[in-house]
């Protein structure tokens, strides 16, 4: 009976040792990959952030730009996002460029809505928006 108990304890210990080693290795590999992805997302936020927008003039003649900033990354949350709003004339030439800070943060695989109101820009016919910077 003691032999059976000893064999059972030894085989159980070997089983847990063998399984535990693989888990540690897989966990370590996962952490390394996650750190590598985080480094990529942190060093180049514009590669993981996109902006969609629409614009119109309100009843007072002010430009209203509404849209969302989307984070396609999987690890980093971005904050202190700065957008460049460009007002263009009828020929597509730039009239005014204005940087706008967006309040809030964009978590991985989510988006953040924004709304910008700009005073009258005489002669402007269209608007373009792009991401200038963000911190991760």
NORDA-V385177 format. One record per pair of residues at least 12 apart in sequence whose C-alpha atoms are under 8 Angstrom apart, sorted by the first residue. I is the first residue (numbers start at 1). J is the second residue. If there is no record, write none. Layout:
# NORDA-V385177
i->(I,I)
j->(J,J)
This chain:
# NORDA-V385177
i->(34,37,37,38,38,41,41,41,41,42,42,42,45,45,45,45,45,46,46,46,46,48,48,48,49,49,49,49,49,49,50,50,50,50,50,51,51,51,51,51,51,51,52,52,52,53,53,53,53,53,54,54,55,61,61,62,62,62,62,62,63,63,63,63,63,64,64,64,64,65,65,65,66,66,66,66,67,67,67,68,68,68,68,69,69,69,69,69,70,70,70,70,70,71,71,71,71,71,71,72,72,72,73,73,74,74,75,76,76,76,77,77,77,77,77,78,78,78,78,78,78,79,79,79,79,79,79,79,80,80,80,80,80,80,80,80,81,81,81,81,81,81,81,81,81,82,82,82,82,82,82,82,82,83,83,83,83,83,83,83,83,83,84,84,84,84,84,84,84,84,85,85,85,85,85,85,85,85,86,86,86,86,87,87,87,87,87,87,88,88,88,88,88,89,89,89,89,90,90,90,90,92,95,100,102)
j->(75,74,75,75,76,73,75,76,136,76,135,136,78,133,134,135,136,131,132,133,134,71,72,73,69,70,71,72,73,131,69,70,71,72,131,67,68,69,70,129,130,131,67,68,69,65,66,67,68,129,66,67,127,119,120,117,118,119,120,121,117,118,119,120,121,115,116,117,118,115,116,117,113,114,115,116,113,114,115,111,112,113,114,106,111,112,113,114,106,109,110,111,112,106,107,108,109,110,111,108,109,110,108,109,108,109,108,107,108,136,105,106,107,108,136,105,106,107,134,135,136,103,104,105,106,134,135,136,101,102,103,104,105,133,134,135,101,102,103,105,131,132,133,134,135,99,100,101,102,131,132,133,134,99,100,101,102,129,130,131,132,133,97,98,99,100,129,130,131,132,97,98,99,100,127,128,129,130,98,127,128,129,121,124,125,126,127,128,124,125,126,127,128,123,124,125,126,123,124,125,126,126,124,116,114)
